[in-house]
Amino acid sequence: MRGAKRPKIKRLSELSAVIVGGTSGIGLATAGALIRAGVPRLRLVGRNPERAAAAVDHLRRFESEAEIAALLADCGDPKAAKDMAETALAGMGGIDLLVCSPGGNNLPELLFRQPIAQLNRTLMEDMAPTLNACRAVLPAMMEGGGGCIVNLASDAAKVATPGESVIGAVMAGIVQFTRGLAIEGKRNGIRANAITPSLVEGTALTDRLMAEGTFSKKLFEKARPLADLGPTTAEDLAELIVFLAGPGAAKITGQAISVNGGISAA
């Protein structure tokens, strides 16, 4: 709107952050990067109490006075996501940043080999946590005058790959959802972007892809050598998320950004 007042983008040192999937992998690496960048309040959302406790203990070893706590919730359940957001809001006084990195449990496989029941599970397990968490934090962000959402998807959203027809559909859904959210949220000062990695070395999912899935192992063994810029790590993604959360990304919204070391130009 011409003449509309632009929302103030908070400094990293002012943010209250929620990380869905923050107790391991990309989410935990992101929490560490945010703490190093000066974010003072974080809530890590996970489902496993032991892993959540270990994650909080790990982050408290940083030289930081950040307020860190874990919230146990399965954001695949809309009510659990809503309760999580309300608890985070009550504890931090606001929610300025939401990072959704719930991870996936489904390995690539050719469509004709997948049972129908598995297709439906993939759709719900891989997409619902992100949609529910975003919907749950929107009232707090709108009330607070703005915010930033970063959703993790996959390059399968952009590049058609054998064995990833269903996973790719889900990831494309997350990307398009994020774009729509960006257009809806901009009038309230809410930015939303997606990050789409390919292989992320050192994560539980990649380890499973290479160890458990015969088809996926062959698929990604072919992809790995194409990452001539170096393999992507959770820390690479975390640094991008820190940038997107800060003032330097004030004009960036509705984007799906690939980080894949050169495997493709998605």
N, C-alpha and C positions, 0 to 999 in steps of 0.2 A: 504494500500500500504506500503510495507516494506521501512523503512527509511523516510516515509512522516513526515512532521512536524506536531506535534499535535497542535490543536487549543488551544489558551489560553481561559480558562473559567473565565469569569469575576466574581468578587466578587459581592455579593448582593448590596453592597453600590455603585456599578457602573451601575446598570441595569436601562434600560428604559422599562417599562412593559405596555402591553395592556391586558385588561381583558374584553373579550366578555361575557356579562351577569354580568358585575361587579357592577351593581346598586342594587342587592339584593341577598339574599341567599348565596350560596357557593361562588359566585364571589365576593360579598361584604366582606364576612369573609376573603377571600384570600387577598383582597386589604388591609384590616386591618393588617393581619399577615405580609404581605410584608413591610408595613410601619414600623411596630415594628422591623422588621429585618434590617431596614436601607435602603430599596430601595428608591431612591430619586425622581423618576419620574414615574407617573402612569397615564394612560388614561382608564377610565371606559366607556365601550360601552354598551348602552342600547337603548330602543325604547321609553320609557315613560319619558317625560321631567321633570315632577314633582318628580318622583322617582329618576331620575338622580341627580337633584338638592339636594334632601334630602340626597342621598348617599355621595355626595361631602361634604356637610355640616357636616355630621356625621364624615367623615374621617379627616376633618380639625380640629376637636376637639382633635385629638391625639397630644401628645407632640412631634411634628416632623416638620421639615422644608420641607418635601416632596412637590414636585410640583404635584398637583392633578387637573385633569379636566375631564369633561364628554364629550363624543362624542355620538350624537344621530345617530343611524344607525340600520337598519334591515339587518343583515348579511345573511339572507336568499336570499337577492338580490345581485348578484355578483358585480354589479356596486357600490352599497352602501358599500359593504365590501372593494372594491378597494379604493373608496374615503376615507373611514375611515382610512385605512392603510396609505394613502398618507398624510392625515391631521395629524395623530399621528407622522409620520416620520418627517414632517416639524416642528412640535411643540417640539419634544424631541431630534431631531438630530440623532435618531436611534431607532431601536426596537430590544431588546435583549431577551424579554420574551413575549410569547403569551399564555394566559390561555383562553381556550374556555369552558365556562360554561353557554351556552344559555338557559338551562332548557328545559323542555318538557311540553306540554299541553295535552298530550294524555294519557288517563287512560287505564289500562289493561282491556281487554275484550276478550271473546272467539271469535275465528276467524269467525265462521259462523254467529255471531251476528253483525259483523262490515260491514257497507256498503262499496262497492268498492271504492267510492269516498273518504271515510275516510282512507282507506289503503294508497292511493296516498298522501293524506295530511300528514299522519304520516311520510311517507318516506321523503317528502320534508321539512316539518317543523322541524323535529328532526335531520336530517343529514346535510342539506344544509348549515346552518350557520357555522358549524365547518369547512366543506370543503372549503367554500368560504373565511373564515377568514384566514385559513392557507395558501391558495394560495395567498392571498393578501399581507401577510407579508413576504413571502419568498424572494422577491427581496431585501428588506431592510436587512434581516438577512444575505443573501449571500454577499451583498455589505459590510456589517459590519464585516464579517469574522466569523460568527457563531451566535448561538442563542439557545433558549430552547422553546419548545412547549409542553404544557400539555393540553390534551383534556379530558373532563369529559364524561364518558359513563355510564355504569351500569352493575351490575353483570348479568343482563338479557342477556348480550353478551356471557356469559359462561355457565349459568345454565338454562336449558329448564324448563319453568314454565308455567302452564296453564294461558291463558289470555295474555301472553307476546310473542306470536309467531311473531307478526309484530314488536313490540317494541324491542324484542330481536334481530331480523334481522337488525334493524337500528343500535342498539348499537354494534352488532358484526361488522357491516360495519364501524363504527367509529374506533373501535379497530384495524381492519385490515388496514384501511386507515392510521392510526397512525404508525403502524408497517412498512408499505411501505414507508411512509414519512421518518421514521428514517433511513431506508437503503439508500434512495435517498439522504438524507441530510447530512449524516455523513462525506462525503468528503468535505463539506463546513462548517464543524464544527457545524452542527445543530443537536440537540438531540430532540427526540419526544417520549413522553410517554403518556399513558392513565391511568386514575384512574377510577375504576369501583366500586362504592358504591352500597349498597342495599338500605334499608330505611335510609334516612337522616332526623333525627328529627328536627323539628322547621323550615322546609322550606315550601314554599307555595305549592309545588307539593305534599309533604307528607301530608300536611293538607287536600288538595283536595282528595288525595287517600283515606283518612280515613273518609272524610265527604260526598263526592259526589258519589263515585262509590260503589254501593252495592257489586259487584263482587270483586273489588280491596280491599275494606275494609275487607272482609272475608279472602282474600288471605294474606294480610299483618298483620292482627291480629294473624294469625297462625305463621307468620315468626318472629314477634317481640320477643317472648319468647326465641327464639334460639340465640339471641344476648347476650350470657352469659358474654361476656367481657364488656358489656355496649352498649347502643344505640350509633350509629354513629351520629356525629353532623357536621355541616358545618365547625366548627373550627378544627375538626380532619383532614378533607380533606385539609384545608388551610395550616396546618403545614406540611403535606406531600408535598404540592406544593412548599412551601418555600424551603424544602430540595432539591427537584428535580431541582429547579431553580439555586441552588448554586454549588460551587466547589466540595462539598462532593459527588455530583451525576455525576461527570464528565464522568464516564464510563458507566452510565446507559442510555440506549436508546432502543426503540422498545418494551418496556414492558407494560403490562396491569396489574395494581396493585389493588387488591381488598382491600377495607376497609369496613368491614361489622359487626364487633363485634362478629364474630363467627357464623353468620347465615348459612354460607356455607364455604367450603374450595375451593373456585373457583379459 
